[in-house]
Amino acid sequence: MDTSAIGGCSPEAAICARNIARDFESGQQVIRVLHGIDTDIRPGEMTYLVGESGSGKTTLISIMCGILWPTEGEVRVFGTDIYSLSDDELVNFRLQNIGFIFQQYNLIPSIDAAANAAVPLIAQGMPVERARSKAKELLDALNIADQADKLPNQLSGGQQQRVAIARALVHEPRLVVCDEPTAALDAKSGRRVMDLLREVAVAPDRACVIVTHDNRIFDLADRILVLEDGRIIHDGTQMPDGH
């Protein structure tokens, strides 16, 4: 795998994205939703991606963690060019290094909450009961330990979201990427989730990227990137005036 640097990229960057563009076909048209994005995501920080619906936030984080291929550009995650990897190598890299909290949760309907949260550990080869035990510790931290034996369809939307968060954190990935992690939660539960994300996902050798519209948690960001029409228009420690 290629771990060489790309232009202007800090070797310490958790994510280095250069000239990232992405096109989608719509009928006979090709629509560009990202336009030459250049940014570094730094370890030790909780970085927010903020912007109106359709600004390209979810597309960008999907490219950053190897779920969606860019039309143009390069991405390094902790020095590895993820788009030079084979399909099997990319799956393994994500399993070892990345936790992703999907907006739609993507829980497995036929297994209970603890098993869902334990999936990354089981995929890594950990014995099932040990993996379930570790998953239950996170469910407890998220205040849903009493739901561990329930199937996803027996859980509320907020409970399903917390199971998805536990699944993303259980294998202690170096990069955690979250798509609206507090959207289905009340203020108290949202703060609990953000505290846990900072505890588990933010460290000198780890980073956390969060897509959010939730202005209740803007004060918790170390850095805020504002996207508009597929471009980064602001990079700072606070939201700009007028947003």
C-alpha positions, 0 to 999 in steps of 0.5 A: 500500500502507498503511504507516501505523502501527497502535495502539502500534506502533513505526515501527521494528518489523520485525513489528508484530502487533496483536490477532491471532486465528485460527480453524480449522473442525473438523467443525461446530466453530470452534476458535480457536488464537490469541487476541488476540496483541500483539507487536513483533518488533524488528530486530537481534534473533533472536527465538524462539517456544517452546511445546508442540505445538499452542500456535499457534507455526507458525500465528503465524509463518505469519500474520506473513509473509503465508502464512496470513490472520488471522481478526482483527487487523493485521500490519505488516512493516517498516511495510507492512500485508501484508493490504492488498496484492493477491495479486500485491503480497503475493507480490512483497513476500515475494519481496523481503523475507522468507525462510521456512524450512519445517519440511517443506523444500518443495524442488522435486524435479525440480531440483538443490540449487543450483537449489533454493537459487537459486530466490528470485534467479531469481524476482527476475530474476537470470541462472541461472548467477549465481544458482547461483553465489551459492547455492553460496556458501551451500551451502559455508557450510553444509558441503554444497557437494559436494551442489550437483548432487544432486536432493532425493531424493538428499539426507539429511533434514539435507542437504535442510534445509540447502538449504532454509536456503540458499534462505531466505537467498540473497536476503538478506531483511530478515525470516527466519522459521524453523520448527524449523531445527535439528530434523534436525541434529546439535549441530555442524551446528545450531550452524553453521546458527544462526551463519549465521542470525545472520550473515546475518539479524540486523542493525540493519535485519533480524530473524529469528524462529525456532520451535524446541523445541531446547533446545541453542540456547536460549542463542543467542536475544536474546529468547524468546516462550513461547506456551501455548494460543494466547497469549503467556505469557512475553516475556524474554531467557531461558526461564522457570523450569519450561519 
